[in-house]
Amino acid sequence: MMSKPFFIINIFFILSIIYSSAYAADIEKEEEKTPIVITSQTLTADNKNKTAAFKGSVVAKTDDFTMHSDTMTVFYDDPGSKIDKIHATGNVKVYNDEKVIFSQEAVYFDNEEKIIFSGNPKAVEGENYITGRQIIFYLKDNRAVIDESKMILQNAQERK
C-alpha cells in the first residue's frame, strides 16, 4: 500500500512530466511548444511503464487544439521528458477554430504533430462534413488525409 505523501509526490511527478512538453528541439533552432494541460475525474500514474491514464470527462488543451474523450492514455519518455503520444478513446471530439472532428478513437503523435482518427470519424466545418474509415490530420500543415472518404458540401448560396 502506498503512503499518502508518496502518492501525492507521484501524482506531482506525473503532472510535471505532462507539463514539461513545452519545449522541442528544431533542426535549425529551439522552438517553444505550448504545454498540454489535461483534466479528468481520475488519473492513474504508472512510472514503470511511462504512462498516465486519465478517465472520466477528459479534456486535453494546447494552443493548437482541444481534445475531449472518455479515457486518455499519455505515453511519455523518461521522467521529466516529453510526451510521445496520446491515445484517446470513447466519444472523442477534437476542435480548433471552427473545425471539429468526432470519432471513437484518436491517437496524437507529438513528434509528427498529427492526429489519427478511427471509429467512424467525421470532420465538420460549418454545414459541410466529411467521413471516412480513417482521418489523419496534420496540425502543422493544417491538412487532412481521409481514407474511403465521403464528403457532403452544402450550397453556399442564399436560400429563398
N, C-alpha and C positions, 0 to 999 in steps of 0.2 A: 504494500500500500504506500502510495506517495504522500509525503508530508505536504501540508498546505503551503509553507514557504517555498518548497522545491517546485510545487505545481505552479505557483504564481511566477517564479523565476522562469520556468519552462515556457509558459504562455508568453511572458515578456520577450523571451529569446526568439520565439517563433514570430511574434509580431515585428520584432526588429529585423528579422530576415525578410519578411514581406515588404516592409517599408524601404529596405536597402536596395531595391531595384531602381533607385533613382539615377544611377549612372551607368553608362555603357561606353566601351571604347569604340571609336570610329577609326578607320584606317588612316585618315588624314588628321583628325583631331578628336579630342574627347568632347562628347556632346551630352549635355544633361538630359536625362529622361525623367519624366514625372513619375512619382511613386504610384503604385496600385494600392488603393485603400479598399479593404474587403470587410464587410459587416455581415453577421449572421446570428442565428439564435444560439448555435453551439459551434465550438472549434475543438478538434482533436488533433494534437500535435504529435508527430512521430519523427523525432530527430534521427533515429537509426535509419529509417527508410527515406528521410529527407522529403517528407510530405506534411501538408497541413490540410485536414478535411473539414470543410465548412458545411453545415446543414441548417436548413430552415430559413427561408426568405433571404437568400444570399444575394448580396449586391457587391460588385467589384467596379470601382470607378477609377478612370485615368482621365487625362485631358483629351485623349483620342476617342474614348468610348465608355459606355456604361453597360455592364452585363448583369442580368438578373437570372437566377436559376434556383431550383430546389436544393441541389447539392453542388459543391465545387471542391475539387482537389487541386491543391497547388503543389507543384514539384519544383524543388529548388536545388541549387548547387550546394556547396559546403556552407555550414552555418555562417551567417553574416554576408553571404554572397547574394546572387541574384536569382530571380525566378526563371526557370526554364520553360515551363508551360503551365497552363491552367485547363483543367478538364471539367466542364460544366454539364450537368445532366438534369433533365426534368424541367419543362416549361421555360426553356432558355429564350431570353429576349435580349438582343444587343442593339443599342442605338447610338447614333451620333447625328447631330443636326436634325434633319427631317427624315433620315433613313432609319428603318428598323428591320432587323432580321429575326425571325422566330424559328425555333427548331426544338427538337427534343434533346439534342446533344451538340456541344461545341467544344473545340479544342483550340486554345490560343497558344501560339508559339512565339515567344518573346524575341528570339534571335532573328526570325524571319518576318516578324511583325505581320502575322497573318492569323486568321481565324478560319477553321474548317467547320462548317455546319452540316449536320446529318440528322436523319429522323424527320422527314417531311419539312425541310427548310423552305421558308418563304420570305423573300425580301420585299419590303413595301416602301414606296415613296409617293406620298400623296395618295391619289386614287389608283396608281399603277402598281403592279406587283409581278414578281417572277418566282416560279417554283422550280424545283429540280430534285434530283437524287442527292446531290451534294452541292453546296455553295462554298467556294473558297474566296474569302475577302482579304485583300492585301491592303492593310491600313496605310502604309507609307505612300503607296501609289493611288489610293482611293479607287481601286478597280476590283472586279469580281470575275471569277470563272465558275460557270454553272454547268454541271453535268446533267444531261437529259432535261433540258430547260423547257419551260412553257411560260410565255410572257403575255400578260394582259395589259394593254395600253388603252387608257380612256381617251376619248377625243377631247382635245383641249379647247375646242370651240365652245362659245357660249351656247347653252341650251335654252330654247324658247318654249 
